[in-house]
Amino acid sequence: MGPQLNTSEHAMYTAKGQLDLNTTLKQYSGLVRRLAHQMIAKLPANVEIDDLIQVGMIGLADAMTRFDAAQGVQFETFATQRIRGAMLDELRGNDYLSRGTRKQQRTIESAVHRLEQKLGRAPVESEIAREMGVTLAEYQELLGKVRGTQLVYLEDMSGDEGDNDFLDRHVGDEDSNPLAQLQDHRMREALVEAIKVLPEREQYVMSMYYEHDMNLKEIAAVLKVTESRVCQLHSQSIARLRVKLRAY
């Protein structure tokens, strides 16, 4: 008995029993977009959704060439694996922050961490600048340079043996990994708690930027400050949060 195809999968084939590429691409482009939006929600703000969709479509095309209905697996299940795999490969192959910028960001994080340990509270900008041995103006200029920085750098996503366990846990196929769901849930809880102890103005910036999807210009208008100041506050918030989330 031949493989069982559902109605949508029957429509993918030509009269000669071959996959109709145009029909299949059109039918499953929505799957690519859905997977990209699910993944982008857990990634840095500077990862472009269009980039994920583009490589996802390549993954879909690859699935079409490799799919064998005789194996008894539905095409959507097979395609989902290939699409996710293509997106993960793209993320692993591209780092979204230069090494110099990451080094600057980690210098800020180290200063924040030392001061939190010493003071028992979140340090203010002037204290962080003093700890780093720079003026307040120089520190704020540095914050502007690391704009768009990440909560988790992609190089942090490698385990001790060079594997990509973090990336797989946090943006891979969660449904098939209960441990990944638990770890991701704990990270979200830790992130929520970390945001709660941010200075009030930084809490506002994070809320408007991530929860309400406002851009820097809109946030600046609400806070009655410049866009560059919002950028500085955002970068500083990320530095504080990364210190709190080091265990994850």
LUMTIKE-425691 format. One record per residue (C-alpha): residue number from 0; residue in one letter; x, y, z. Coordinates in pm, 1 decimal, m for minus. Last residue first. Example, Ala and Ser with C-alpha at 12.3 -4.5 7.8 and 13.67 -1.06 7.14 Angstrom:
BEGIN
     k   r         px         py         pz
     1   S     1367.0     m106.0      714.0
     0   A     1230.0     m450.0      780.0
This chain:
BEGIN
     k   r         px         py         pz
   247   Y     2124.8     3103.4     3177.8
   246   A     2358.1     3169.1     3471.8
   245   R     2474.9     3496.3     3313.8
   244   L     2119.6     3632.7     3315.9
   243   K     2162.7     3901.7     3582.5
   242   V     2480.3     4043.4     3424.8
   241   R     2312.8     4032.9     3084.5
   240   L     2022.7     4232.9     3225.6
   239   R     2247.5     4514.8     3347.2
   238   A     2427.4     4538.6     3013.1
   237   I     2092.9     4531.9     2829.4
   236   S     1966.5     4819.9     3040.3
   235   Q     2280.3     5021.4     2963.1
   234   S     2231.5     4969.2     2590.8
   233   H     1866.1     5077.3     2612.8
   232   L     1948.7     5384.5     2820.0
   231   Q     2216.7     5489.4     2571.3
   230   C     1983.2     5440.9     2275.2
   229   V     1716.1     5644.4     2451.5
   228   R     1973.8     5920.9     2499.1
   227   S     2064.4     5906.0     2128.9
   226   E     1695.6     5943.5     2042.3
   225   T     1686.0     6265.3     2243.5
   224   V     1476.7     6310.2     2558.5
   223   K     1112.7     6395.2     2628.1
   222   L     1037.8     6047.5     2768.3
   221   V      738.8     5998.4     2537.5
   220   A      906.8     6166.1     2239.1
   219   A     1225.8     5966.5     2290.4
   218   I     1023.7     5645.2     2295.3
   217   E      866.8     5733.0     1959.5
   216   K     1204.2     5817.8     1804.5
   215   L     1363.0     5500.2     1940.5
   214   N     1096.6     5274.4     1791.3
   213   M      792.4     5139.7     1976.3
   212   D      715.0     4767.1     1972.0
   211   H      485.1     4790.5     2275.7
   210   E      637.8     4504.1     2472.3
   209   Y      996.8     4523.5     2347.2
   208   Y     1075.5     4892.5     2298.3
   207   M      810.6     5048.2     2522.4
   206   S      873.2     4805.4     2807.5
   205   M     1251.0     4821.7     2779.8
   204   V     1251.0     5202.3     2774.1
   203   Y     1009.2     5227.4     3067.1
   202   Q     1217.9     4988.5     3274.4
   201   E     1524.0     5199.9     3192.6
   200   R     1345.3     5505.8     3331.8
   199   E     1258.2     5323.2     3652.6
   198   P     1605.9     5188.2     3728.0
   197   L     1610.1     4813.4     3658.9
   196   V     1488.5     4591.9     3943.6
   195   K     1173.0     4472.0     3768.2
   194   I     1366.9     4398.1     3448.3
   193   A     1574.0     4137.2     3632.1
   192   E     1260.6     3964.9     3766.6
   191   V     1110.7     3941.1     3416.8
   190   L     1440.9     3812.3     3276.6
   189   A     1468.2     3545.7     3547.5
   188   E     1114.2     3428.7     3470.3
   187   R     1193.7     3418.4     3098.1
   186   M     1512.1     3221.2     3169.0
   185   R     1320.9     2977.6     3387.5
   184   H     1061.7     2920.5     3114.6
   183   D     1338.0     2863.4     2858.2
   182   Q     1501.7     2606.9     3086.1
   181   L     1171.3     2426.6     3145.0
   180   Q     1076.1     2427.6     2775.6
   179   A     1423.3     2303.4     2679.4
   178   L     1390.4     2021.4     2931.6
   177   P     1058.3     1920.1     2772.9
   176   N     1227.8     1880.8     2430.2
   175   S     1013.7     1783.4     2129.5
   174   D      777.4     2079.6     2158.3
   173   E     1068.4     2321.0     2188.9
   172   D     1194.0     2271.7     1832.7
   171   G     1490.2     2508.3     1826.8
   170   V     1509.2     2868.3     1945.4
   169   H     1605.4     2834.4     2311.4
   168   R     1733.4     2481.6     2350.2
   167   D     1901.3     2454.3     2009.7
   166   L     2075.1     2789.3     2049.9
   165   F     2189.0     2701.5     2399.5
   164   D     2319.6     2357.8     2295.5
   163   N     2524.5     2483.6     2002.4
   162   D     2821.3     2249.6     2040.3
   161   G     3175.9     2368.2     2096.4
   160   E     3255.1     2109.0     2362.0
   159   D     3203.2     2352.5     2648.3
   158   G     2869.3     2464.2     2506.0
   157   S     2811.0     2722.2     2236.3
   156   M     2534.7     2980.2     2266.9
   155   D     2764.1     3243.8     2412.4
   154   E     2909.7     3291.3     2062.1
   153   L     2560.4     3388.7     1950.1
   152   Y     2558.8     3673.7     2199.7
   151   V     2267.3     3667.7     2442.6
   150   L     2091.0     3984.9     2556.1
   149   Q     2223.2     4150.9     2243.6
   148   T     2350.0     4495.8     2155.2
   147   G     2144.2     4722.5     1933.1
   146   R     2350.3     5020.3     2040.3
   145   V     2708.7     4941.4     2144.8
   144   K     2844.5     5270.6     2013.8
   143   G     2582.8     5479.0     2192.9
   142   L     2678.5     5325.3     2526.9
   141   L     3039.9     5419.0     2453.8
   140   E     2938.4     5783.8     2404.3
   139   Q     2758.6     5768.0     2738.7
   138   Y     3077.0     5641.9     2903.1
   137   E     3285.8     5914.3     2741.2
   136   A     3040.9     6182.3     2860.2
   135   L     3042.3     6038.8     3212.7
   134   T     3421.2     6051.0     3215.9
   133   V     3625.0     5731.9     3203.5
   132   G     3798.6     5512.4     3460.6
   131   M     3562.4     5217.3     3420.6
   130   E     3451.9     5239.3     3786.0
   129   R     3404.6     5615.2     3746.2
   128   A     3182.4     5563.2     3440.2
   127   I     2978.4     5299.5     3625.3
   126   E     2934.1     5534.5     3921.0
   125   S     2827.8     5823.2     3695.4
   124   E     2575.4     5597.5     3522.2
   123   V     2399.5     5483.7     3837.9
   122   P     2476.3     5153.1     4006.5
   121   A     2200.3     4896.2     4065.2
   120   R     2210.5     4789.9     4429.3
   119   G     2420.5     4593.1     4678.5
   118   L     2698.9     4851.2     4650.9
   117   K     3006.7     4628.0     4613.7
   116   Q     2848.4     4333.0     4434.2
   115   E     2641.0     4563.2     4215.3
   114   L     2952.6     4770.1     4148.0
   113   R     3157.5     4471.1     4035.4
   112   H     2876.0     4346.7     3809.3
   111   V     2817.5     4687.9     3647.5
   110   A     3190.6     4726.0     3577.3
   109   S     3206.2     4377.3     3426.7
   108   E     2900.1     4447.6     3212.5
   107   I     3051.8     4771.1     3078.1
   106   T     3371.6     4589.6     2980.6
   105   R     3154.5     4316.6     2831.2
   104   Q     2987.8     4569.2     2602.3
   103   Q     3322.9     4704.8     2487.2
   102   K     3445.3     4353.2     2407.5
   101   R     3123.6     4277.5     2220.6
   100   T     3171.9     4594.2     2015.9
    99   G     3525.9     4497.0     1920.9
    98   R     3417.9     4143.3     1831.7
    97   S     3156.4     4280.0     1592.3
    96   L     2789.9     4216.2     1672.4
    95   Y     2536.4     4015.6     1474.7
    94   D     2735.7     3694.7     1448.9
    93   N     2654.1     3492.9     1140.6
    92   G     2708.7     3122.4     1081.7
    91   R     2525.9     3003.2     1389.4
    90   L     2220.6     3214.0     1310.7
    89   E     2213.0     3097.7      948.1
    88   D     2250.5     2734.2     1054.0
    87   L     1960.1     2779.5     1294.1
    86   M     1742.7     2917.3     1013.9
    85   A     1828.8     2629.4      778.6
    84   G     1757.4     2374.3     1049.7
    83   R     1423.0     2531.5     1129.0
    82   I     1326.4     2506.9      761.4
    81   R     1448.5     2145.4      729.2
    80   Q     1264.4     2033.3     1041.4
    79   T      943.7     2211.4      942.7
    78   A      966.6     2062.5      593.0
    77   F      962.9     1706.4      727.4
    76   T      661.6     1769.7      950.0
    75   E      483.7     1958.5      670.6
    74   F      559.6     1680.3      420.5
    73   Q      398.7     1409.2      631.8
    72   V      629.0     1119.4      711.2
    71   G      559.3      769.3      578.0
    70   Q      903.4      715.6      425.1
    69   A      739.1      655.3       87.1
    68   A      654.5     1025.8       71.5
    67   D     1021.8     1101.2        6.8
    66   F     1113.5     1463.6       57.9
    65   R     1468.9     1565.0      m37.0
    64   T     1401.2     1808.9     m320.8
    63   M     1102.0     1967.5     m150.1
    62   A     1284.8     1990.4      181.4
    61   D     1565.3     2184.9       12.6
    60   A     1311.5     2430.1     m127.2
    59   L     1168.1     2472.8      222.6
    58   G     1515.4     2531.2      365.8
    57   I     1577.6     2794.5       99.9
    56   M     1247.5     2951.6      201.6
    55   G     1370.0     2949.8      560.3
    54   V     1690.0     3122.9      451.4
    53   Q     1481.1     3411.0      316.7
    52   I     1236.1     3410.0      607.7
    51   L     1521.4     3431.9      858.6
    50   D     1679.0     3723.7      672.7
    49   D     1341.3     3897.9      645.4
    48   I     1294.5     3874.9     1024.0
    47   E     1615.2     4074.1     1074.9
    46   V     1829.0     3998.2     1380.1
    45   N     1908.0     4335.9     1540.2
    44   A     1645.6     4297.2     1812.5
    43   P     1822.9     3994.6     1953.9
    42   L     1644.8     3657.5     1933.7
    41   K     1363.1     3489.2     2122.6
    40   A     1071.3     3649.0     1935.7
    39   I     1261.6     3596.1     1610.2
    38   M     1209.7     3218.9     1635.6
    37   Q      829.9     3218.5     1647.1
    36   H      819.7     3484.4     1375.2
    35   A     1047.7     3277.7     1151.0
    34   L      842.8     2961.9     1209.3
    33   R      523.7     3141.4     1108.6
    32   R      686.7     3296.5      802.9
    31   V      816.1     2960.5      680.7
    30   L      478.9     2796.2      741.9
    29   G      309.9     3073.4      542.2
    28   S      540.2     2997.9      250.4
    27   Y      401.3     2643.1      258.2
    26   Q      126.1     2658.3       m4.6
    25   K      305.9     2901.7     m233.0
    24   L      628.1     2701.4     m232.0
    23   T      434.1     2378.8     m284.4
    22   T      229.4     2512.7     m574.1
    21   N      535.5     2657.3     m748.0
    20   L      742.7     2342.2     m702.3
    19   D      480.8     2093.3     m823.6
    18   L      613.6     1772.2     m671.4
    17   Q      608.0     1485.1     m921.3
    16   G      335.0     1221.2     m951.1
    15   K      291.1     1262.7    m1326.3
    14   A      m42.8     1440.8    m1275.6
    13   T      145.0     1697.9    m1070.7
    12   Y      178.8     1676.6     m695.5
    11   M      134.5     1942.0     m426.2
    10   A     m245.9     1911.5     m430.6
     9   H     m217.0     1558.8     m286.9
     8   E      m27.0     1710.8        7.5
     7   S     m315.8     1943.3       90.4
     6   T     m563.0     1654.7       87.5
     5   N     m356.3     1430.9      313.6
     4   L     m119.5     1173.0      174.3
     3   Q     m100.2      811.0      289.2
     2   P      200.6      631.2      143.5
     1   G      137.6      341.4      m92.9
     0   M        0.0        0.0        0.0
